[in-house]
Amino acid sequence: MKRYVVVMFALLLSLSFVPGVFAGGAPKGDFKKGTIISVNKEAGTIVFIPDGSEERMTLRLGAAAGSGKIDTHKKVILSLEGKRGAEVIANIKRMFLDLGLRDIAFILFVGFVGGLVSGFIGSGGAFVLTPGMMSLGVPAAVAVASNMCHKFPKAMVGAYKRFRYGQVDLKLGLIMGISATAGVQLGIRVQEFIFNRWGDAGSNLYVSLAFVFILVTVGGYVFYDAWKISKRGGEAAPPKLALRLQNINLPPMIRFKTAGLRISIWFTVPVGFCTGLMAATIAVGGFVGVPGMMYVIGASSLVASASELVVAFIMGFGGSIKWALSGMIDIRLTLLILAASLFGVQLGALGTTYVREHMIKVVMGSIMLIVAVSRGLAVPKYMTDLGILPLREGTTAFLMKASFTVMAVSLILGAVIILSTMIKGMRESRKKEPAMVTSHGHSRS
Amino acid sequence: MAERRKKRPYAGTGVFGIISLSSYTALFSNQEIVTGMTTEGGAYAVIPLLAAFYFSFIHGAFASNVLSLLGIEAKKKK
């Protein structure tokens, strides 16, 4: 079986270097990175030097881009209007935000909460961090890139911790991660096809509808399962589908030691592939990967959520290479998020040792369902942009604000559940400990 | 056993804390140079990736030590 792991690992390395391997809501359309040399407001043009080139370009300003103050001699990101290939500037954003205390506090807070949730359920945080940073004024590409670059070290630290607790099935994580990398490729192609055909609004609508559909069905099932388990007093029954698949002898069969199961690779790879596909579409592959590992492969929620951190590391690393090569990572943002999320992820990881296993499903199901509501609130805006729904600008703006607030609430609620059950578990464990120690002839002062 | 459990990682927290804090101070007091270098693209791509690894080791170790210092540790297996 070692042979398969080696082959998979080699494949992973080769895939990581394919340009375009990334996951997590890549910015759509054309954008250029460089410096504006001069602005001619009357003519509605700017002179721009793209990074890595000496050539000066004259570009036309779109209505929105030309209305505000334009900084010169600072690194900026220009988004070009409409579909690929257009040379009219839709908006100009400074690449490096001047970080104020409020911005730093916000990034640290979301970083900590996101870390806590991902240490516990295997993923999370990215869906609030990226739009959160964008709301501070960070260009979309930089927000996605900086977030991606914080994902792999955070997942690495979380995976290491949970590996030490005996929860990570490395082989499962590796196979899932590599198949996910391939899934991301297809996801990107689908996204590009939709973007080129229906533009930005069409693409946003597709992402939101995929989000709502997947989160409601998968999240609903996870939550229902958690509720059933808690009614049975915390006893989880092995999922029927997984048991049936494990009984099908379709070589090559793989034994996953930590997960304690044996299943055909033909059922394992598609789960990873779908995880990647979703990561490229809805930016949170874990919402498919963890339930897939639990209900299709048959791993426990503890092993599935821990092994998802290996998947997140692989995908995050592949994505970060791509973003680093295109020079989009604002390392200050990445390291600021890490400053807090490395605390969060370790706290979340150790929290799993104190709670009953179905709590992972409770947290995951709750977050998924609330995020579904949040994305549902964003749908009317995209339908309006496409001309399907006649809504006023004020209404859509309100709905988008509500969407972001609900998304943030989902993460905070997840963190509250994790912390409260963890504290309860710790208290119970401490209560039992002195009695145990005394019975062995020691005492704690 | 009981004595061993009580031992708190003061030295580890101090050392990693100082390295982490000075690394962050160095980063934020040279923002222009750092952001310029890390967004060059091409071969410079290794810089943000190495920085992410470096901080995850140093700051990760610091965070781990702080949690232990506060007495927050994983449940021991019976």
HADDOCK unambig.tbl for C-alpha pairs under 7 A between the chains (distance, minus, plus):
assign (segid A and resid 150 and name CA) (segid B and resid 52 and name CA) 6.97 0.50 0.50
assign (segid A and resid 153 and name CA) (segid B and resid 52 and name CA) 6.34 0.50 0.50
assign (segid A and resid 153 and name CA) (segid B and resid 53 and name CA) 6.15 0.50 0.50
assign (segid A and resid 153 and name CA) (segid B and resid 56 and name CA) 5.66 0.50 0.50
assign (segid A and resid 157 and name CA) (segid B and resid 60 and name CA) 6.90 0.50 0.50
assign (segid A and resid 324 and name CA) (segid B and resid 41 and name CA) 5.97 0.50 0.50
assign (segid A and resid 324 and name CA) (segid B and resid 45 and name CA) 4.57 0.50 0.50
assign (segid A and resid 324 and name CA) (segid B and resid 48 and name CA) 6.83 0.50 0.50
assign (segid A and resid 325 and name CA) (segid B and resid 41 and name CA) 4.46 0.50 0.50
assign (segid A and resid 325 and name CA) (segid B and resid 42 and name CA) 4.92 0.50 0.50
assign (segid A and resid 325 and name CA) (segid B and resid 45 and name CA) 4.98 0.50 0.50
assign (segid A and resid 326 and name CA) (segid B and resid 41 and name CA) 4.92 0.50 0.50
assign (segid A and resid 326 and name CA) (segid B and resid 42 and name CA) 6.95 0.50 0.50
assign (segid A and resid 327 and name CA) (segid B and resid 38 and name CA) 6.67 0.50 0.50
assign (segid A and resid 327 and name CA) (segid B and resid 39 and name CA) 3.85 0.50 0.50
assign (segid A and resid 327 and name CA) (segid B and resid 40 and name CA) 5.34 0.50 0.50
assign (segid A and resid 327 and name CA) (segid B and resid 41 and name CA) 4.00 0.50 0.50
assign (segid A and resid 327 and name CA) (segid B and resid 45 and name CA) 6.84 0.50 0.50
assign (segid A and resid 328 and name CA) (segid B and resid 39 and name CA) 5.86 0.50 0.50
assign (segid A and resid 329 and name CA) (segid B and resid 39 and name CA) 6.36 0.50 0.50
assign (segid A and resid 330 and name CA) (segid B and resid 35 and name CA) 6.42 0.50 0.50
assign (segid A and resid 331 and name CA) (segid B and resid 35 and name CA) 6.79 0.50 0.50
assign (segid A and resid 331 and name CA) (segid B and resid 38 and name CA) 6.95 0.50 0.50
assign (segid A and resid 331 and name CA) (segid B and resid 48 and name CA) 6.13 0.50 0.50
assign (segid A and resid 335 and name CA) (segid B and resid 52 and name CA) 6.97 0.50 0.50
assign (segid A and resid 339 and name CA) (segid B and resid 59 and name CA) 6.92 0.50 0.50
assign (segid A and resid 342 and name CA) (segid B and resid 60 and name CA) 5.60 0.50 0.50
assign (segid A and resid 342 and name CA) (segid B and resid 63 and name CA) 6.58 0.50 0.50
assign (segid A and resid 343 and name CA) (segid B and resid 63 and name CA) 5.27 0.50 0.50
assign (segid A and resid 346 and name CA) (segid B and resid 64 and name CA) 6.99 0.50 0.50
assign (segid A and resid 350 and name CA) (segid B and resid 73 and name CA) 6.67 0.50 0.50
assign (segid A and resid 350 and name CA) (segid B and resid 74 and name CA) 4.77 0.50 0.50
assign (segid A and resid 353 and name CA) (segid B and resid 74 and name CA) 6.01 0.50 0.50
assign (segid A and resid 353 and name CA) (segid B and resid 75 and name CA) 5.59 0.50 0.50
assign (segid A and resid 354 and name CA) (segid B and resid 75 and name CA) 6.18 0.50 0.50
assign (segid A and resid 444 and name CA) (segid B and resid 2 and name CA) 6.34 0.50 0.50
